[in-house]
Amino acid sequence: MRLKCKWTCFFASLISLACHNANADITNSEIHKEGNSDDVMVVTAAEQTKQALGVSVISQKDLSTMPPRNDISEIIRTMPGVSLTGNSTSGQRGNNRQIDIRGMGPENTLILVDGRPVKSRMSVRYGWRGERDTRGDTNWVPADIIERIDVLRGPAAARYGDGAAGGVVNIITKQPTKEWHGSWNSYINAPSHSEEGSTKRINFLLTGGLTDNLSVRLYGNINKTDADEWDINKKHQINPNSVSAGREGVRNKDLNGILRWDITDKQSLEFETSVSRQGNIYAGDTQNNNPNQLVSRFYNDETNKMIRHNYSITHRAYWDNGLNTISYIQFEKTHNTRLNEGLAGGTEGRFDDGSFSTIKYNNITLHNETSFPLTIVVPQTMTVGGEYNHQKMKDPTSNNQSVEEGGSISWIKDKMRSENSSANLWGVFIEDNIELTQTTMLTPTLRYNHQSKSGSNWSPSLNLSQELGDYFSLKLGIARAYKAPNLYQTNPNYLLYSRGQGCHGAGGSCYLIGNKNLKAETSVNKEIGLEFHNNEGLIAGMTYFRNDYHDKIDSGTKVVGHAQGGKNKFANSNIFQWYNVPKSVVEGLEGSLIIPVTSTVNFRNNLTWMLQSKNKKTGDYLSIIPKYTLNSSIDWQTTDKLSLLTAVTWFGKQKPKKYDYLGDKATDSSTHQLSPYAILNFSGQYQFNKNFTLTAGIDNVFNKRLFREGNSTTLKNPVNGIVSVKGAGAATYNEPGRTFFVSTKLSF
C-alpha cells in the first residue's frame, strides 16, 4: 500500500513520540548461568517493549485467585483499554464475544502464544458485516498452564505488524525446568440458575530434565462448559418471530509437548508440538435469529469443531558481547468442521442441511530478530528482525453460492469457483532503544511490510519515556499500524447474496463480492501519559490515546455493477464489493491507581473511558462497548497461607449501531441503550502445604444478569418480505448470574 504521509510528515511526527523504558522485566528464561559465574542478564526487545505506556501484565497469581469459567478473555477484560465484543456492531453472534482493545474490534487484536501468532479464527467464514461465528483464539491454552499474559496497546503494539492495530495479547506459558515438577489442576462451577451452563475441567503439567542438556514439558487439558438452555432469553426477546439464543457450550481437549535442548549454557533449541480440539455445544444461535425445525433439532449437539495442530522450532542464543538472537519457524494447521450454513437472504448463517464440511487453513511463519548493545554518543540497544508469513485456505462451502436467483456476474463463474485462496506477507523492522540520559529513553522503530494482495506498507513509530524528578514519569508515543485484508475480503469467488437486507437502499436484491484491489487498513496511534510513583508502592497515572483509522474495510455502499438474468423480482441484482472506508477515529482515556494500604493489603484500580469510536463518514460506532469500564480489586494476604480477593467491575452505558440492515437510520427499539451495571466477584485461596492449594469463590455475587434481546437490528418478518425493523439495541449478549466455583491444585 502507498504511504500517504510524506517524509516531512514522518520526521515531524517523530518529534512528538512514545514510549519504551530501559528497565526490563527479566524472566527466568532470560537469565542464563555459566558455571559458578554471576547471572547474565539478557534484555530482549520484547521485554523492553513491556515497559511501554500501554502495557499491562496479568500474573500467574491473578489467574489462580480468580480463575476464568472457561476462556481467559474473562480475565483479560479487566485490563485497561480492554472490552469484550462481537466482530461488528450488528449484534449478530452476540454471545461469541472476543477481545476488543481500545475500541478497534477483535479483528485488530493479535493473539500470540509464547510470542508466536495464533490465527485459527481466520478459518471461520466472514459475514456481511464482519461477523464470524467464533470464540476467538484466547482459549487454546488452559489458564493453569499460563505463566503470565502481556497485554500491549497502542504504539507499544505497532511493532508487531499485521493485525496489531488495536493491541497484542501475548500468552506466556510455563517453560521446561531442569528439576522434575508436576501439577494436577481441577475446576468446577455451579451456577445458581439451572438454565445457565456449568463448567468442569481438569489438566496436568509435567516438566523436568531428561539429561543434563535435555528437558521436557508436557501438559494436557479436558474441559466442558454446558450450553445455556434454548429458551433462556425467550421472555426478553424484542422480536417474537426470532429466537435469541444464549451462550453456547464448549468442549476443549488439549495436548502439548516441548523438548528443549540446551546446546550450550547460552544456546537452546526447542521443539514444540500441540494438538487442540474445540467443539461447541449448540445453544440455538443463528446469524439472523431465524430458526427452523432443523436448527431446533441440533440443540445441545456439536455443530462445529475446530482442530488446531501446531508445530514449531525455536532457537535462542545469548552471547558474551551482549548480542542475542531469537529465531523460530511455526506451522499452524486448522481444520474447521461445521454444519453447512446458507449464504443467501433469510437463510444466511442458518443450517442448510445435516451435512458437515471442513474449511482447511494453514499458516506458516518464519521469524528472526537480533538485539545487540552499542554506543554511538550514548548507550543504546539495537534490534533488527524479519518475518515471513504464508496463509492458505481451502473452503469448499463458502465459494459455492448459487447465482440462479440473483443472476450471473460477468467476471466470475456461475459454478465450480475455486475453493482456494492464499496470501504471502513479509516484513523487516529495526528498533533502537536509545538512553539519551539516565532519565530519558527514546525508541524509534521502522517496519516495512509487503502483502501479496494489498501491497507495501511502512509503519514508523517513536516512543519517549522521561523521568520528571523522583516521583513522576512522562511517556509519549506515536505509531502507524496496519492490518492486511483477510482471505475472504479479497477473494472474488466468495460472494454473499441478499434479497434486500443489507442492500443499502439500492432497491431489490444484491450481491456482496470480494475485492482483490483492497488496501490495507492503517491507523495512526497516539498516546500521552503521566504517572506518579513513590517508594511505598503508590502508583497513579492517566493516559490519553487517539487512533485515527484509515481505509477500514467494510461492506460496500456503492453499486459496482448489475447481475444479468435471475428469477422473478430478485433478478438483475445490484453488485457491491468490500471497500475501504476513508476515515474512522477512536479516542479515550485510561487511568490506573494502585494503593498499598498495608504490607498485606493492596487496592488496585484501572479505568477506561471511551470518548469516541466512530466511522467519520457515517457516524456509526465501530464496536458496541461500554462508555466507561472501571475495575477495582482488594487483595488481602491475611496469613502466609490464606489470601482473599474482592473484585468489582462497573460497566458504563452501551450504545447500539445507528444504522439498520438497509443503511437507514435505526429507530424505535433498535436505538435502546444498555444501562450501566456492575459485577462483584469474591474468592479465597488457601495453601494447605507446598503440595496442595484450594481456591473457592463466587462470581457475580449480587446476581446481576443480562439477557440477549436480539441483534441490534432484526427484520420483523423476513419470510413475507416486510422490511420494517424491530431490534434489541445494545442488548445483544448474556451476562450470567451468580456462580459458585472451586479450584484445586495438587503439585510436587
N, C-alpha and C positions, 0 to 999 in steps of 0.2 A: 504494500500500500504506500502511496506517496506521503511523504512527511509534509504536513500542511504548514507547520511553523517554520519560518525562515531561521537560518543560523543566528541572525541577530536576536531573534526572539528567544532562541535556546540559551544563548550566553547571558541575555538579560535575566532570564528566569533562574539561572544558576546562582545569581547573587542573593536570591531570597529563600534558600533551600532548607532541606531537612534530613534526618537525624539518626546518626549511629553513635553509640557510646563505646569507648575502648575497653571498659571494664567488663570482660566477658564472663558468662556463667559457664564454668567448666564442668562437664560431666565426666563420669568415670571412664567412659570410652575414649576420652581425650586426654587422659593422664597416663603416661607410659613410663615405666621404670626400666632402668638399665642397671642390672646387678644391684649393688647397695648404694648407688648414687642417688642424689636428690631427684624428686619427681620432676619430670619435664612437662611444663605446661604448654599445651598446644591450643591456640585460639583460632578456630576456623572462622571463615567469613559468615557462615550461618549463625555461629554463636555471637558474633559481633552484631549481626542484624537483630538478634533477640533483644538487644538493649535499646532498640529504637523506640520512638514515641508511641506508636500504635501497636504495642506488643503486650500480650498477656500470657501467663503461664498457669496451666491447671496441673497441680501436683498429684502425685500418687495418693497422698492423704485426702485430697479433695474428692477423688474418685471413690475412695473406700468408705469415707464417712457419710457420703450422700450418694450411694450407687444409683445409676440410672435404671429405670424399669427395663429398658431394652436397648436403647440407642444412646450413645454418648452425646448426641446432639442435645439431649436434655440437660447435660452439664455445660456444654459449650455455650448454650444460650444465655448463661449467667455472666458471660464476659461482656465488657463494654463494647458497644457497637454491633452486637450480635442479636439477631432475631431468628425466629422460625417462620417460614412462609412457603407457599406453593411456588411453582415456577412462574406464575403470572398472576395478574390481578383479577382474573376471571373467577377464581374460587373453585374451578374445576379440579378434581382430585384433591380437595381441600385438606383432608387429613394426612396426606403424604407431604408433610412439611419438612423442609430442609434448611440448612444453614444459610442465612442471608446476612452478609456483613456490610454494614453501613448503607443498607437500602439498595445495594446493587444487584440483588437477586441471586438465587442458588447457582445459576449458570456462570456467575462471575466469582465463585468461590472455588479455589483449587484445594483439593484434598490430597495430602501426602501421608504415606506411612514410612517412617524412618527416612524421610527426605525424598522418597520416590513417588511419582504420581499414581493415583488410583482414579480410573475413568470408566469403570464398568457401567455407570449410569448412562453413558453416551450410547449404549446399545438399546435404549428404550426409545420407542417412537416419539418424535417431536410433533406436538399438536399445533393447531391453527394459531393459538395464542401463546405458544411456548410451553404448553403443558407436557409433562412426562409422568406416566404412571409409575413412579419410582420412589423409593425411600431414600435415595441418595447413596453416598459412598462412605458414610460415617459409622457403619455397623459391621465392617469386615474384621475388626479386631475387638475381642471381648474386653470389657473395662478392666478386669482383673489382671490382664497381661500388659497393661499400659504403664509405662514409667512416668510419662508426663505428656501434656498436649500444649503445643505452642500455637497461639492464635495471633496472626500478623495482619495488620490493617493498613490501608492507605499506602503511602510511599514506601513503607517497610516491606510491603508485599510485591511491589512492582518489579523487583529484580528477578522474580521467579518466572516471568514471562507469561505465556499464553494462559488465559483463564484466571489470572490472579488480580484482575482489576478491582474486585471488591476486597479480597483478602485471601489468606492462606491458613489452612488448618493442618498442622504437622503433628501426626500421632507418633510419638516415640515409644517403642516397645522395650520391654526388659531384655537385656542382652545376655549372651552366654557368659558364664563365670568359670573360673578355674576350679573352685570348690563346688561340690555337689549340693544343690539346694532343690527343693521342690515344694509345691503347694497344691492343695485341693480346695477349690472355692465353690460355694453354692449361694444361690439367691432364690428367694420365693416371696411373692407378694400376694395380698388378699384384698381386693377392692371391697369397699363397704357396700357397693351397689352390684348386685349379681349380674346385671346386664353389661357390665364392663369387663373387658378381658383381663385375665391374670397372667402372671409370668413365672416361669420356673427355669432355672439354668444351673448348670454345673460345668466346671472346666478345671483343667490341671495344667501345671507348669513344671517342667523338669529341666535343669541346667547343671552342667558340670564339665570337668575335664576328662577327656578320654586318654590323652597322653600329655607330655609336657608342652606340646605345641598345638594340640587339637582340643577344642571344646565344642560343646553341643548345646543347643536349646530346642526343646520340643514342647508344644502346647496343643491342647485340643479343647473344644467347646461344643456343648449342646444346649440349645436354648429354644423355648417355646413360649410365645405370647399369644393367647387366645384372641379371637376377634370379638368385637362388641356384638351384642345381639342385633339382628337385622332391623328391628323396629325401634332402636334406641332414640332416634330423632323423630319418630312418627308424630308425636304430639306438638312438635315445634316447627315443622317444615312450613314454609310460606306457601309453596305451590302444592296443592293437594293432588295434582296429577303427576308429581315426581316423588321419588324416594331418596332422601338424603342419607346415605349410608354412614355408619360410624367408622371407627378405626379398624382397619384390617389387622389380622394377626400375622405373626412371623414365625417361621421355623428356621433356626440357624444351626449349621454344622460346620465347624472349622477345624482344620488340622494344619499345623505349620512346623517346619523344622529348619534350623540354621546349623551349619557346620563351619566353625571358624578355625582357620589355620594361621597361627602366629609364625610367619616365615622367619622373622627376627623379632627383637624386642620392639622395633618401631615399624614393622610392616605386617599387615594382616590381609588375608583373603577370606571372604565369606561366601558361602554357597547357601542360598535360601530357596526353599520351595514351599508352596502352600496350596491348599485347595479348600474352597469355602462354598457352601451351598446356602442360599437364601430362598426359601419358598414362602409364599403368602398363605394366609388362611382367610378366605374371601368373606367380606362383610356386606357385599351387595353394591359396591360403588361402580358407577359408570360415568363416562365423561360428562354427559349432559343430564344426569339423573333421569334416564329414560329406561326403566327396567321392563322386562317381559318375562314370560314363563321360563325361558332359557336362563336368564340371569338369576331368577329365584332358585332354580334347580341347583345351582352351584354354590349356594351359601354354605359356608363352613368347609368347603373343599379347597384344594390347592389349584388355583387357576393360573399361576405363573411361578416359575422358579428360575433363579439365576445361579449359575455355577461359574465361579471365577478360579482359574488356575494362574498362579504367579510364580515365575522363576527369575532369579537374579543372581548376579555375581558382582561383588563389591570388593575393590582393592583400596586399602588405606596405607599411606606411607608418611612417616614423620621423621624429618632429618635433623641432624645436629645443627645445621646452619639456619634452622627455623622454617625451612621450606616444607610444606606438606601438600599432599595430593589426595584427592578422593575421586575415584572413577567407578562407574557401575554400568552394567547392561541389564535391562529388565524386559522380560516378555510377559505381558498380561493378556490372557485369553479368557473371554467371557462368552458363555452360551446362555442366551436369554430365551427360555422356552415359555410360551404362553398361549392361552386360547385365542383363536383368531377373532379380531375385532373389526367392525365396519369402518370404512373410510369416508362415508358419504352421509350427508344430511342427518336425520334423526338417529341413524344407526352408528354414527361416528363414535368410536370409543365404547360400543356395546358389543357383546359377543355375537358373532355371526353364526357360529355352529359349535359343535362339541369337539372340534379338532384342534390339535396343538401344532404350532410351528416354531422354529427356532431361528433367532437372529444371532449371527456369529460376529463378534467384534474382537479384533486383535490390535494390541497397542505395543509397539516396541520403542524403547527409549535407551539411548546411549548418552552418557553424561560424564564430563570430566571438569574438575576445577582445581587450580593450583594457587596456593597462597604463599607469600614469602615476604619477609621484612626487608625494608631498605631505608636508607637515609638520603634524602635529597633536600638539603637545608634543614628539614625537620624529620623526625621519625614517622614512618608510615608502613602500613601493611597492604600490599597489592594482591588482588585476586583476579585471575583471568580464567575463563572457562568457556566451554562449548557444549551444545546439546543437539541431538538429532532425534526426531520422533516420527514414526510411521504409524498411521492408523488406517485400518482396513475393516470394512463391514460388508457382510453378506446378509441381506434382508429379503427373504423370499415372499414376504407378505405385504409390506408397505408399498411396494412398487408395482403392484398388480391391480391397481384401481381401474375398474371398467370405465370406459368413456361412452358407453352405449347411450345413456340417458342424456348426458350433458353435451355430447358432440365431440368430434375429433379435434385435436390440436395439431396443427400442420407440422410442427417441428419436433414432435415426439411420436413414438409408436403407439398405436391403439392397444396392442397386446405384446406380450413377451418382451417387456422392457427389462433392461439389465438389473440384476439383483445386487450388483457390486458397486461399491463406492470407496474411495480412498483419498488420502491426503498426506503429504510429507511436509514436515516443518523442521527447520534447523535454525540455530541461533548461536551467537557468540556474545560474551559480555566481559567487561572489565570494571573492576571496582577498586577504589583506593581509600583506605581509612587513614586520613592524614591528621596527625596530632600536632596542630598548629601551636598550641601551648599546652601546659598541663591541665588547663581547664577548657580547652576548645578542641573539638573533634569535627572535622569536615569530611564528608564522604560523597564524592562524586561517583556516579555509575553511568555506564552507557551500554545498552544492549541492542543488538541488531538481530532481527528475525526475518525469515523468509518462509512463507507458506505457499504451497503449490497452487492453491486456489485463489487466495486473496492478495498475494504479492508480498512486498517487503515492508518492514516497519522498524522505525528507530524508537527506542524507549530510553531517553535520558532521565536521570534523576540526580538530585543533590540534597544532602541532609546535613544539618548543623546541630551540634549539641554544645551549649555554652553554660558553664557553671557561673552563677552570679553570687559570689561570696560563698559562705559556708552552708547556706540553707536553701538557695534557690537554683533551679536549672531552667534554662530556656531552650526549647527544642523546636526546630522548624524543618519543614520538608516539602519538596515538590517533586513529582514524578509523572511520567507519561506511561500509562499501562495500556494493554490491548488484549483483545480476545478474537481469535480467528473464527470464522463461521463454522458451524458443525456440519457433519456429513449429510444431514437431511436438508439443511437450508440451501446448500449449493448443488443438490442433485436434481437435475431437470426431470428425471424419471420418477421422482417422488411427488405425487400430486394429491391434493385433497379436493373434495367436491362438496358443494353445499347447494341446497335448494332455496337459499335466501339468507340463512343465518350466517352472519359474518361478511356479507357481500357489500357492506359499506354504502347502502342506499343506492347502489347502481341499478337495482331492479333485476328481477329474475334470479336465476341461479348463477353460480360462479365456480371457477377453479382457483386454487392456490398452488403454484408450482415452484420448484426450486430455481435458484438464480445463481449461475456459475460466475457471475460478474460482481458478486457482493464484495464490499470492502470489509476489512476487519473493524470490529468495534474498538474505539480508543477512548481513553479518559485521561484528563489532567487532574491528578490528585494532589491537593494541597492541605497542609495542616500546620498549626502553630500551637504550642502548649507551654504552660508554665507550671512548674512543680515545686512544692515546698517539702523539705525533709529535714529531720534533726537526728541527733544521736540516740534519742529514745525510741525511734522507730515510727514516729508520726509522719505520715505522708499524705499530702493533699495536692491535687492537680486538676487542671482543666485544659482541654484540648478543643480547638475549633478545627473542623475539617470541611472541605468542599471538593466535590468531584464534578468536573464539567465533562459530560458524557457526550461523545460524538459518534455518529454513524451507528447508533444502536439498531440492531436488526429486528424488524417487526414484520407482521403480515401486511401485504400491500394494500394501498388505498387507491392506486391509480390503475385504471384498466390498460393492459398492455396488448390486448388482442381479443378476439372472439372465436369460440369454438364453432365448428361447422357441423350441421346436422343435429342429431339428438332427438329426443322424444317429447311430444306434447308441449306443454307450456314451459318445460325446462330446456328447450332446445336453444342452440346458439348462445351458450353460456359466456359470460364475461370471464376474462382471464386476468388474475392478479399474480404477482410474484413477491417473494420476500424482498424487502428493500431496506435501505439504510435511513433511519430517522435522523435528520440533521443534528439536533441538539437536545440533550436532557441535562438535568442538574440534580445533584444530591448534596445536601448541606446539613450539618448538625454539630452538636456539642457532645463531648464525652468528659465525664468527671470521675474522680476517684478520691476516696478518703479512707485511710487506714489508721485506726487509733489503738495503740497498745494500752488498754485500760489498766491492766496489771501485768505481771510477768506470766500469768496463766490465762488471761482473757484478751482476745483480740476482736475488735469491732471493725468490719470491713464493708465498704460501700462502693458501688460504681453506678453511674448514671449515664444514660444515652438519651439525648433529646434531638429528635429529627426536626429540623427547621423546614426543609422541603425535600421532596423526592418526586420529580415530575418530568414528563415529556414536554419540552418547551413549545412544541408545535401544537399539541392538543390540550396540554394542561393536565392530562391524566396521570395517575400515580404509577410509579414503576413497581411498587410492591404494596401489599396490604400488611403493614407493620404498625406497631404502636407508636403514637406520637412521642411517648417517652417510656423508658424502662428503667426502673430503679431496683437494684439488687442490694440487699443488706443481709449481713450474717454476723452472728456472735459465736465465736469458737472458744470454748472453755475447757481447758485441761484441768479437770477437777482434782485428779490424783495422777500418779505415774501410770496407772492402768486405765483410768476412765476419762473419756473426753465426751463433751456434749456439743452439739451444733444446732443452732436455730437459724433458719434462713427464710427470708421473705422476698418476694418479687412483686413489685407494683407495675402493672401494665397500663399505659395511657390509652385513650380512645383510639380506635382504628377506623379509618375511612375506606369505603369501597371504591372501586373504579368509577369514573364519571360518565363513561360511555358504555352502551349496551352492545350486544352482538351485531347490531345493524349499523353501528357507528353513530347512532343517535344519543343524545344526552339522556342519562339514566333518570328515571322519575319514580315517584311513589316509594314502595318498599325497597326498591333497588338502591336507594340513597341512604338506607338506615346504617348508622354507625354502630360500632361495638363499644359499649360503655367501658370505662376503666374498671379494672378488677385486680385483686391481689391473691397470691398463693403463698401460704405459710407451710414450711416443712420443718420437721424436727427429727433428729437422730442422736443416738448414743452409741459409743464404741467402747468395749471393754476387752482388754488384753489379759486373759487369764494367766498366760505364761508366754514364753517366746515362741511356742508352737501353736497356740490357739487364740483366735480373735473372734469376737461376736459383735455384730453390728445390728441394731434394730431401730426402727423409726416409723414415722407417719408422714406421708406425702399429702399435701393439701389438707392440713389439719382442720380447717373450718369448712371444708366440703363445698368450695366454690366450684360449681360446674357450669360449663358452657355447652350448648348443643348446636350442631350444624343445622342451619335452617335452609340450606340450599347453596347453589352457586351465587355469586354476587349478582348475576342476572340470568334468568332462565326463561325460555319460551313457555308461555302459558299452556299452549296446546299445539305442539308441532305436528300432530297427526292430521288435524283438519286444516292446517295452513294458517291459522290465526297467529299473527305475529306480535300481538300485544305482549309486553314484558312484565313479569312479576318476579322480582328477585329477592334475595335474602340480604342484600347489602354486604356488610363485612362479616356476618355470622356464618363463616364457611368451614369451621372446624370444631372438633370436640375438645374440651378441656376436662379430663377425667376427674372424678371426685376423690374423696378421702380413701387412701390406700395404706394398708399396713405392710411392712416388709421386715424380713430377717435375712441377714447375710452372714456366712461363716467363712473363716479361712483357717485351714489346718496346714502347717508348714514344718519343714525340717531344714 
